[in-house]
Amino acid sequence: VHFNMVMGLGFSEPITGQVLQEVEQLYANENQSVYIIHYCEEIQDTNPTNIFEETNYKAGGGWERIVWKPAPITLLQTKRNIHVEKITSANAAAWEKFIIDCYHYPVKDWLLNFITDGWHHFAAYENGNMIACRSIYTGTNNMAWSGVEAPVPVVMTNDLEPDRILWKHIQQFCYEKNVTLLVADIEVPHADRDAPVYHSFRDLGFEVKYLRKLMRKKPGIL
């Protein structure tokens, strides 16, 4: 579960064999079944592709990093009767159940710890039913990143409208809170970046910055 982690904001130094060993040790300490490293060629000072090959990492998908620089929000046109509510202690239990039902994670009660300072959770409702949710975390640098969403667009659903409406509310919230940058991901990348999910985010004002490859390796493989 990576709801409470910033994924792929970058290494502080170029990737080397020693860096990979240090990352693998962190995974080993947590008894993880697969090592996963987010790797971006565009921002790497030196090309470490041979390092991954030599240590038996394989590319296994990728995520597109997208960003939005807050600006005045335009009205969203939709034919559906969807409204958005901010999650509070009053509706947190329903929000928790919705996420668990989507992901099938055994994390009851743990998610409620996310109802805390820094986290802001939003849910979309249609005909009285919760149909989507998305959260952001705002840090001390006044940047925000998206950390909890369900269902994940394209991965879990092709109905992008609820998420699009959620984003409009989140963008308005960030604009009013003077957030300087909003960071999110497209979790099913396309080589030509010409797919409905890309069009949806572009319509919202997001810009695709770079692709982060997911480099995977099973423990025990040298």
C-alpha positions as CSV (number, residue, x, y, z in Angstrom):
1,V,0.0,0.0,0.0
2,H,1.6,3.3,-1.0
3,F,-1.3,5.7,-0.2
4,N,0.9,7.5,2.3
5,M,4.2,7.7,0.3
6,V,5.4,10.1,-2.3
7,M,6.3,7.9,-5.3
8,G,9.1,8.9,-7.7
9,L,9.8,12.5,-6.8
10,G,13.5,11.6,-7.5
11,F,16.7,10.4,-6.1
12,S,19.2,12.8,-4.5
13,E,22.0,11.3,-6.6
14,P,22.4,9.4,-9.9
15,I,21.5,5.7,-9.7
16,T,24.4,3.4,-9.0
17,G,24.8,-0.2,-8.0
18,Q,25.2,0.9,-4.4
19,V,22.0,2.9,-4.5
20,L,20.1,-0.1,-5.8
21,Q,21.5,-2.3,-3.0
22,E,20.4,0.3,-0.4
23,V,16.8,0.3,-1.9
24,E,16.7,-3.5,-2.0
25,Q,17.7,-3.6,1.7
26,L,14.8,-1.4,2.6
27,Y,12.4,-3.8,0.8
28,A,14.1,-6.8,2.4
29,N,13.6,-5.3,5.9
30,E,9.8,-5.1,5.1
31,N,9.7,-8.7,3.7
32,Q,8.5,-7.4,0.3
33,S,7.9,-10.0,-2.4
34,V,9.0,-7.7,-5.3
35,Y,11.5,-4.9,-5.5
36,I,10.0,-1.9,-7.4
37,I,12.0,1.2,-8.4
38,H,10.5,4.1,-10.3
39,Y,13.0,5.2,-12.8
40,C,12.9,8.3,-15.1
41,E,15.4,8.4,-18.0
42,E,14.6,12.1,-18.8
43,I,15.9,13.5,-15.5
44,Q,18.8,11.0,-14.9
45,D,22.2,12.6,-15.1
46,T,23.8,9.5,-16.4
47,N,22.1,6.6,-18.2
48,P,21.9,3.7,-15.7
49,T,20.1,1.3,-18.0
50,N,23.0,-1.1,-18.0
51,I,23.0,-1.2,-14.1
52,F,19.4,-2.4,-14.1
53,E,20.2,-5.0,-16.8
54,E,23.3,-6.2,-14.9
55,T,21.2,-6.6,-11.7
56,N,18.3,-8.4,-13.4
57,Y,15.7,-5.7,-13.1
58,K,13.0,-5.8,-15.8
59,A,10.7,-3.0,-17.0
60,G,7.2,-3.7,-15.8
61,G,5.0,-0.8,-16.7
62,G,5.2,2.8,-15.8
63,W,3.5,5.9,-14.5
64,E,3.2,9.4,-16.1
65,R,4.0,12.2,-13.7
66,I,1.6,15.1,-14.3
67,V,1.5,18.5,-12.7
68,W,-0.9,21.5,-12.5
69,K,0.1,25.0,-11.6
70,P,-2.9,26.6,-9.8
71,A,-4.8,29.1,-11.8
72,P,-8.4,30.3,-11.7
73,I,-10.8,27.4,-12.3
74,T,-13.2,27.4,-15.3
75,L,-16.7,25.9,-14.9
76,L,-17.0,22.2,-15.7
77,Q,-19.8,21.1,-18.0
78,T,-21.4,17.7,-17.2
79,K,-24.7,16.2,-17.9
80,R,-24.5,13.9,-14.8
81,N,-25.9,14.7,-11.4
82,I,-22.6,14.3,-9.5
83,H,-21.7,16.3,-6.5
84,V,-18.6,16.3,-4.3
85,E,-18.3,16.3,-0.5
86,K,-15.2,16.7,1.6
87,I,-14.5,13.8,4.0
88,T,-14.9,14.5,7.7
89,S,-15.4,12.4,10.7
90,A,-19.1,12.2,9.9
91,N,-18.6,10.4,6.6
92,A,-15.1,8.9,7.1
93,A,-16.5,5.4,7.8
94,A,-18.3,5.3,4.4
95,W,-15.2,6.6,2.7
96,E,-13.1,3.9,4.3
97,K,-15.5,1.1,3.3
98,F,-15.6,2.4,-0.3
99,I,-11.8,2.2,-0.6
100,I,-11.6,-1.2,1.0
101,D,-14.3,-2.5,-1.3
102,C,-12.4,-1.2,-4.4
103,Y,-9.0,-2.4,-3.4
104,H,-9.8,-5.4,-1.3
105,Y,-7.1,-4.4,1.2
106,P,-7.4,-5.6,4.8
107,V,-6.8,-2.1,6.1
108,K,-9.9,-1.4,8.2
109,D,-9.3,1.4,10.8
110,W,-5.8,2.1,9.3
111,L,-7.3,4.4,6.7
112,L,-9.0,6.5,9.3
113,N,-5.6,7.6,10.4
114,F,-5.5,9.6,7.2
115,I,-8.2,12.0,8.7
116,T,-5.5,14.3,10.0
117,D,-3.7,17.5,9.3
118,G,-2.2,17.7,5.8
119,W,-4.6,15.2,4.2
120,H,-7.7,16.4,2.4
121,H,-10.1,13.8,1.1
122,F,-13.0,14.3,-1.3
123,A,-15.7,11.9,-2.5
124,A,-18.0,12.1,-5.5
125,Y,-21.7,11.0,-5.1
126,E,-24.3,10.2,-7.8
127,N,-27.9,9.3,-7.0
128,G,-27.0,9.2,-3.3
129,N,-24.1,6.7,-3.7
130,M,-20.4,7.3,-3.3
131,I,-18.9,6.5,-6.7
132,A,-15.3,7.8,-6.5
133,C,-12.9,9.4,-4.1
134,R,-9.5,11.2,-4.3
135,S,-7.2,12.7,-1.7
136,I,-4.3,15.1,-1.7
137,Y,-1.6,15.8,0.8
138,T,-0.2,19.3,1.3
139,G,3.2,19.6,2.8
140,T,5.1,22.4,4.5
141,N,6.4,23.6,1.1
142,N,2.7,24.2,0.1
143,M,3.0,21.7,-2.7
144,A,0.2,19.0,-3.0
145,W,0.3,15.5,-4.3
146,S,-2.5,13.0,-5.0
147,G,-2.2,10.0,-2.7
148,V,-5.5,8.1,-2.4
149,E,-7.9,7.5,-5.2
150,A,-10.6,4.9,-6.0
151,P,-11.4,3.6,-8.4
152,V,-8.1,4.2,-10.2
153,P,-8.8,5.7,-13.6
154,V,-8.3,3.1,-16.4
155,V,-6.8,0.6,-14.0
156,M,-10.2,0.0,-12.2
157,T,-12.7,1.9,-14.3
158,N,-13.0,3.6,-17.7
159,D,-15.6,6.0,-16.4
160,L,-13.5,9.1,-16.1
161,E,-16.3,11.6,-15.4
162,P,-16.5,11.2,-11.6
163,D,-12.7,11.6,-11.3
164,R,-12.8,14.6,-13.6
165,I,-15.4,16.3,-11.4
166,L,-13.4,15.4,-8.2
167,W,-10.4,17.1,-9.7
168,K,-12.3,20.3,-10.4
169,H,-13.2,20.6,-6.7
170,I,-9.6,19.7,-5.7
171,Q,-8.2,22.3,-8.0
172,Q,-10.5,24.9,-6.6
173,F,-9.5,23.9,-3.1
174,C,-5.8,24.1,-4.0
175,Y,-6.3,27.5,-5.6
176,E,-8.0,28.9,-2.5
177,K,-5.3,27.4,-0.3
178,N,-2.5,29.0,-2.3
179,V,-1.0,25.7,-3.2
180,T,2.0,26.3,-5.6
181,L,2.0,22.9,-7.5
182,L,-0.3,19.9,-7.6
183,V,1.3,16.6,-8.5
184,A,-0.5,13.4,-9.7
185,D,0.0,10.4,-11.9
186,I,-1.5,8.6,-14.9
187,E,-1.0,4.9,-14.0
188,V,-1.6,3.4,-17.5
189,P,0.7,5.2,-19.9
190,H,0.4,5.3,-23.7
191,A,3.4,5.8,-25.9
192,D,1.7,8.5,-28.0
193,R,0.0,10.0,-25.0
194,D,-3.2,10.1,-27.0
195,A,-5.9,8.4,-24.9
196,P,-9.0,9.5,-23.1
197,V,-7.3,9.8,-19.7
198,Y,-4.6,12.1,-21.2
199,H,-7.3,14.2,-22.9
200,S,-9.2,14.5,-19.6
201,F,-6.2,15.7,-17.6
202,R,-5.2,18.1,-20.4
203,D,-8.7,19.6,-20.3
204,L,-8.2,20.1,-16.5
205,G,-5.0,22.0,-17.2
206,F,-2.5,19.3,-16.2
207,E,0.8,18.9,-18.1
208,V,2.6,15.6,-18.6
209,K,6.1,16.0,-17.3
210,Y,7.8,12.6,-17.7
211,L,7.3,8.9,-17.7
212,R,8.6,6.9,-14.7
213,K,9.3,3.3,-15.6
214,L,8.6,0.6,-13.0
215,M,11.7,-1.5,-12.7
216,R,10.9,-4.8,-11.0
217,K,13.0,-7.6,-9.5
218,K,12.1,-10.6,-7.3
219,P,14.2,-11.0,-4.2
220,G,16.9,-13.7,-4.4
221,I,17.8,-12.9,-8.0
222,L,21.3,-11.5,-8.2
